[in-house]
């Protein structure tokens, strides 16, 4: 029975669908919790009379938390299970996003965003790993991308709500609403999410045989009398395994691609509403600019997942990122025209569609025994670029550089990320 795995061709069952849908929901909440600070930024700036540089530190603090969460907390999912870590992450996210509404200073905002980021970083890595383990091999890339596409959907919906309630009830209201929604999702995870079958078969925690058989019965498969031989991979530290001879080159290439694409992504997601507001748009319209960006992201992620399943991850992601870099480089052509919102949507389509595909790459490169560790470290290293992106953007905006000049500067790392992905050195990813 050592060959038993969800990667074999098989018709998906309701248990698989429900688990992937829960992962999609949790990524929606991730997108909401990440983006509310960007949507509230113009109102906070006005209320507290703070500059772009200070707000850049707030954006980056959340990303520091996400990096730490992905690097240091997410790997525990390989030991204790994806479901347990998702419940813990959901509680941490919900509580901290709610109490952010009571922040009275920049330092308090920075602290609350950091703690909130811990939960988000762990959640993203856990959902990507779990979805990868429940999706059939043939359509794995699509389903991982689908689950992660919940992120921009959450950003879009929260943007629509924020545009309505912030002007009326103040910036505090959006954090309170986001916190309540996140906490309400925890029972959904507890009752409707199934732990990974591969986790039970390969990591073999206490009671693994009974729990694995329970899942097999629900999926219409035959039960097993004994567990397969447990892999000995945990004799080594999982983090060291990421840099072993088999994985070293592809790991570094993946980290570099994620670092560069995250820098651009979080510059755009953090600063588009503020840049649009500075350009003269009302707070409501500035929020809609960020919403259109994330709506394009959802379409881009689903499209990337489809084409990756047909033509391969490396070529698809590489092409999308390089085309996005070209669009950013010529952004000045569209400033002041009726095409500007469409361009925001296309930028979201390209940068999010590309970088989410790299999550699917990380889920394919690493085996179950340290998959969440591999995905978590990939996300964590990538988010170091995400920390730098908004901070550098704040400095550039503070220097008075225009939106088009900023976009031209960030087109460079986007193009390099695309090229790095195209030449990724691994036979586990097509």
DONUNU-796978 format. One line per 2 residues: their letters; for each residue x, y, z of C-alpha. Coordinates in steps of 0.001 Angstrom, whole numbers, always signed. Layout:
% residues N
a) X:Y:Z; ...
***
This chain:
% residues 430
xx) +0:+0:+0; +3009:+2347:-92
xx) +1913:+3455:-3541; -1409:+4734:-2253
xx) -1620:+8443:-2981; -4037:+11052:-4184
xx) -1699:+11832:-7055; -2919:+8815:-8990
xx) -5552:+9594:-11674; -8934:+9430:-10000
xx) -12275:+11143:-10056; -12439:+13757:-7338
xx) -14847:+13130:-4492; -16995:+15490:-2438
xx) -14439:+15290:+378; -11694:+16549:-1933
xx) -13895:+19310:-3336; -15010:+20473:+113
xx) -11451:+20554:+1432; -10225:+22585:-1536
xx) -13188:+24960:-1184; -12328:+25527:+2495
xx) -8750:+26346:+1437; -10214:+28770:-1123
xx) -12310:+30414:+1623; -9333:+30799:+3949
xx) -7328:+32416:+1176; -10223:+34826:+621
xx) -9854:+35855:+4248; -6092:+36163:+3782
xx) -6692:+38577:+913; -9151:+40579:+2995
xx) -6876:+40758:+6045; -3837:+41786:+3961
xx) -5596:+44443:+1889; -7702:+46243:+4500
xx) -4672:+48295:+5585; -4171:+49455:+1993
xx) -7833:+50402:+1637; -7734:+52234:+4975
xx) -4405:+53953:+4184; -5805:+57173:+2639
xx) -8189:+57654:+5574; -5487:+56898:+8171
xx) -3078:+59286:+6432; -5684:+62033:+6554
xx) -6746:+61358:+10159; -3222:+61130:+11587
xx) -1406:+63481:+9186; +1382:+60977:+8474
xx) +3705:+60662:+5491; +4209:+57912:+2922
xx) +7417:+56707:+4578; +5664:+55986:+7902
xx) +2827:+54186:+6144; +5380:+52142:+4219
xx) +6676:+50799:+7550; +3144:+49711:+8459
xx) +2757:+47840:+5157; +6151:+46198:+5553
xx) +5536:+45145:+9174; +2638:+42960:+8060
xx) +4861:+41395:+5426; +7615:+40778:+7987
xx) +5035:+38903:+10048; +3971:+36873:+7003
xx) +7596:+35975:+6311; +8185:+34847:+9897
xx) +4885:+32936:+9879; +5762:+31129:+6645
xx) +9365:+30425:+7663; +9016:+29585:+11354
xx) +5394:+28571:+12031; +4208:+26894:+8817
xx) +6808:+24067:+9011; +5028:+22790:+12141
xx) +2194:+21729:+9818; +4464:+18944:+8567
xx) +4643:+17664:+12153; +1180:+18370:+13575
xx) -971:+18515:+10446; -2255:+21169:+8064
xx) -5721:+21406:+9628; -4499:+22161:+13158
xx) -2191:+24896:+11922; -4967:+26439:+9827
xx) -7257:+26623:+12877; -4513:+28249:+14962
xx) -3731:+30656:+12117; -7394:+31596:+11700
xx) -7750:+32429:+15392; -4563:+34511:+15369
xx) -5640:+36389:+12242; -9170:+37098:+13478
xx) -8206:+38399:+16916; -5360:+40624:+15718
xx) -7194:+42153:+12748; -10101:+43064:+15050
xx) -7958:+44744:+17719; -6136:+46695:+14988
xx) -9237:+48897:+14929; -8240:+50180:+18392
xx) -4729:+51244:+17329; -3948:+54834:+18289
xx) -471:+55277:+16845; +1832:+54173:+14054
xx) +3789:+51939:+16458; +620:+50120:+17502
xx) -381:+49660:+13868; +3058:+48219:+13087
xx) +2818:+45771:+16007; -708:+44566:+15225
xx) +66:+44141:+11512; +3153:+42069:+12365
xx) +1219:+39661:+14628; -1585:+39403:+12057
xx) +1011:+38581:+9415; +2225:+35563:+11412
xx) -1140:+33886:+10936; -1479:+34856:+7280
xx) +1957:+33490:+6358; +1244:+30150:+7992
xx) -2244:+29961:+6458; -1031:+30529:+2885
xx) +1611:+27802:+3122; -761:+25311:+4745
xx) -3574:+25802:+2212; -1189:+25457:-737
xx) +271:+22223:+650; -3099:+20702:+1569
xx) -4660:+21539:-1803; -1672:+20019:-3581
xx) -2149:+16805:-1623; -5875:+16551:-2345
xx) -5740:+17407:-6057; -5139:+14699:-8708
xx) -1713:+14989:-10345; -3114:+15843:-13792
xx) -5016:+18900:-12545; -2904:+19739:-9474
xx) -1580:+23028:-10905; -5106:+24248:-11637
xx) -6490:+23369:-8209; -3584:+24918:-6297
xx) -4035:+28090:-8342; -7796:+27950:-7785
xx) -7435:+27690:-4004; -4987:+30600:-3962
xx) -7255:+32653:-6233; -9420:+33167:-3171
xx) -6824:+35736:-2078; -7699:+38394:-4707
xx) -11404:+37597:-4404; -11206:+38455:-717
xx) -9318:+41603:-1632; -11978:+42576:-4197
xx) -14945:+42001:-1896; -13298:+43790:+1026
xx) -12426:+46666:-1318; -16051:+47039:-2390
xx) -17164:+47026:+1249; -14355:+49360:+2335
xx) -15273:+51899:-336; -18754:+52081:+1171
xx) -18170:+51962:+4912; -14867:+53797:+5440
xx) -16153:+57206:+4200; -19233:+56786:+6441
xx) -18024:+54968:+9550; -14277:+55600:+9517
xx) -11287:+53343:+8936; -11790:+51446:+12207
xx) -14964:+49816:+10895; -13307:+47769:+8152
xx) -10884:+46142:+10616; -13702:+45195:+12986
xx) -15724:+43651:+10161; -12696:+41749:+8823
xx) -11903:+40391:+12269; -15442:+39095:+12812
xx) -15497:+37405:+9385; -12148:+35703:+10006
xx) -13141:+34392:+13437; -16422:+33094:+12004
xx) -14433:+30952:+9532; -12659:+28909:+12219
xx) -15646:+26573:+12867; -15884:+26033:+9100
xx) -12299:+24761:+9069; -12942:+22537:+12086
xx) -16095:+20867:+10716; -15589:+20836:+6934
xx) -11845:+20533:+6303; -10292:+17059:+6069
xx) -6673:+16498:+7018; -4400:+15328:+4204
xx) -4460:+11570:+3497; -833:+11786:+2395
xx) +44:+13380:+5746; -1424:+10399:+7624
xx) +254:+7837:+5346; +3713:+9402:+5265
xx) +4092:+11452:+8461; +2073:+8881:+10471
xx) +1010:+10812:+13603; -754:+9049:+16495
xx) -3892:+7247:+15271; -2863:+7664:+11627
xx) -4194:+4257:+10476; -7724:+4830:+11797
xx) -7825:+8387:+10489; -6484:+7365:+7084
xx) -9084:+4594:+6802; -11841:+7030:+7744
xx) -10784:+9246:+4845; -10457:+6296:+2456
xx) -14018:+5144:+3252; -15378:+8653:+2702
xx) -13590:+8739:-651; -15058:+5376:-1708
xx) -11757:+3483:-1511; -10746:+284:+213
xx) -9396:+549:+3745; -5884:-638:+4603
xx) -4764:-3021:+7355; -1346:-1479:+7954
xx) +391:+1771:+7204; +3084:+1841:+4500
xx) +6701:+1936:+5613; +7414:+5343:+7066
xx) +9970:+7380:+5085; +13153:+8098:+7020
xx) +13437:+11646:+5707; +12882:+13193:+9155
xx) +16230:+11938:+10311; +17441:+15155:+8712
xx) +16237:+18669:+9394; +13608:+19488:+6698
xx) +15097:+22938:+6096; +18457:+21344:+5271
xx) +16673:+19038:+2840; +15546:+22055:+822
xx) +19222:+22775:+159; +20333:+19176:-388
xx) +21982:+18294:-3687; +18686:+17189:-5237
xx) +16844:+20434:-4496; +19530:+23120:-4048
xx) +19608:+24767:-7494; +15853:+24715:-8052
xx) +15265:+25974:-4500; +17504:+29012:-5001
xx) +15955:+29749:-8407; +12467:+29524:-6931
xx) +13407:+31763:-3996; +14879:+34412:-6299
xx) +11834:+34397:-8599; +9472:+34719:-5632
xx) +11611:+37418:-3987; +11527:+39586:-7128
xx) +7858:+39029:-7972; +6792:+39612:-4349
xx) +8671:+42930:-4327; +6625:+44124:-7298
xx) +3355:+42580:-6142; +3363:+44175:-2718
xx) +4530:+47506:-4045; +1469:+47479:-6306
xx) -1061:+46123:-3786; +129:+48451:-1028
xx) +452:+51661:-2990; -2082:+51640:-5855
xx) -4890:+53135:-3710; -2535:+55771:-2261
xx) -957:+56599:-5637; -4396:+56919:-7226
xx) -5509:+59191:-4374; -2402:+61358:-4785
xx) -3182:+61598:-8496; -6451:+63319:-7607
xx) -8994:+60514:-7324; -11459:+60479:-4443
xx) -10886:+57983:-1639; -13733:+55848:-3001
xx) -12354:+55790:-6558; -8825:+55188:-5263
xx) -10079:+52108:-3427; -11810:+50917:-6617
xx) -8447:+51140:-8437; -7082:+48570:-5998
xx) -10260:+46523:-6356; -9952:+46376:-10157
xx) -6322:+45279:-9720; -7404:+42349:-7558
xx) -10324:+41444:-9823; -7818:+41145:-12663
xx) -5678:+39032:-10329; -8463:+36478:-9854
xx) -8918:+36096:-13609; -5134:+35898:-14046
xx) -4692:+33173:-11429; -7440:+30977:-12895
xx) -6151:+31564:-16441; -2594:+30761:-15407
xx) -3751:+27568:-13708; -5539:+26446:-16871
xx) -2662:+27189:-19250; -101:+25744:-16828
xx) -1981:+22441:-16842; -1877:+22471:-20663
xx) +1530:+23945:-21490; +3550:+23651:-18281
xx) +4183:+25904:-15303; +7596:+27266:-16263
xx) +6724:+28576:-19738; +3317:+29878:-18683
xx) +4529:+31765:-15599; +7676:+33058:-17311
xx) +5692:+34450:-20235; +3064:+36098:-18017
xx) +5663:+37842:-15832; +7720:+39143:-18776
xx) +4584:+40531:-20481; +3588:+42177:-17191
xx) +7007:+43838:-16970; +6548:+45257:-20484
xx) +3121:+46668:-19538; +4595:+48291:-16412
xx) +7428:+49808:-18444; +5003:+51522:-20856
xx) +2473:+52493:-18151; +3074:+56200:-18833
xx) +1285:+55849:-22172; -1997:+55124:-20381
xx) -1850:+57795:-17648; -4745:+60220:-17985
xx) -6647:+58030:-20461; -9848:+56015:-20160
xx) -7724:+52857:-20305; -6168:+53356:-16867
xx) -8525:+51090:-14877; -8192:+48354:-17519
xx) -4411:+48596:-17188; -4698:+48206:-13401
xx) -6740:+45064:-14028; -4158:+43712:-16490
xx) -1356:+44379:-14010; -3252:+42383:-11387
xx) -3853:+39657:-13987; -152:+39387:-14750
xx) +1692:+39828:-11467; -688:+37766:-9313
xx) -1282:+35153:-11991; +2467:+34745:-12287
xx) +3497:+34700:-8654; +689:+32380:-7510
xx) +1884:+29922:-10140; +5174:+29833:-8232
xx) +3248:+28436:-5237; +2181:+25545:-7460
xx) +5838:+25137:-8490; +6927:+24845:-4848
xx) +4137:+22352:-4113; +5356:+20168:-6995
xx) +9087:+20346:-6242; +8958:+19105:-2645
xx) +7597:+15753:-1318; +4832:+15443:+1289
xx) +7247:+14818:+4189; +8469:+18411:+4053
xx) +6114:+20013:+1541; +4692:+22653:+3893
xx) +8236:+23467:+4980; +9251:+23867:+1325
xx) +6216:+25963:+442; +6538:+27966:+3662
xx) +10190:+28788:+3103; +9499:+29706:-517
xx) +6726:+32069:+584; +8826:+33403:+3463
xx) +11872:+34157:+1324; +9595:+35674:-1280
xx) +7990:+37918:+1287; +11377:+39372:+2142
xx) +11048:+40945:-1308; +7521:+41924:-334
xx) +8909:+43721:+2713; +11389:+45653:+611
xx) +8935:+46528:-2168; +6475:+48701:-179
xx) +9302:+50296:+1833; +11235:+51252:-1315
xx) +7979:+52445:-2849; +7356:+54698:+146
xx) +10815:+56260:-268; +10362:+56755:-4029
xx) +6910:+58283:-3579; +8283:+60486:-789
xx) +10935:+61711:-3250; +8140:+62835:-5547
xx) +8557:+60255:-8314; +5457:+59763:-10438
xx) +3376:+56604:-10621; +4692:+55793:-14116
xx) +8339:+56203:-12991; +7746:+53877:-10055
xx) +6181:+51318:-12376; +9139:+51539:-14745
xx) +11555:+50861:-11870; +9598:+47829:-10651
xx) +9300:+46425:-14184; +12940:+45305:-13873
xx) +12519:+42754:-11023; +9296:+41527:-12659
xx) +11097:+40693:-15913; +13958:+39003:-14040
xx) +11462:+36869:-12083; +9911:+35716:-15347
xx) +13267:+34737:-16839; +14322:+32927:-13657
xx) +11099:+30887:-13727; +11460:+30035:-17428
xx) +14894:+28467:-16771; +13987:+26754:-13467
xx) +16214:+23691:-13079; +13989:+20752:-12059
xx) +12386:+17785:-13789; +9495:+17750:-11314
xx) +7951:+20842:-12950; +7032:+20983:-16619
***
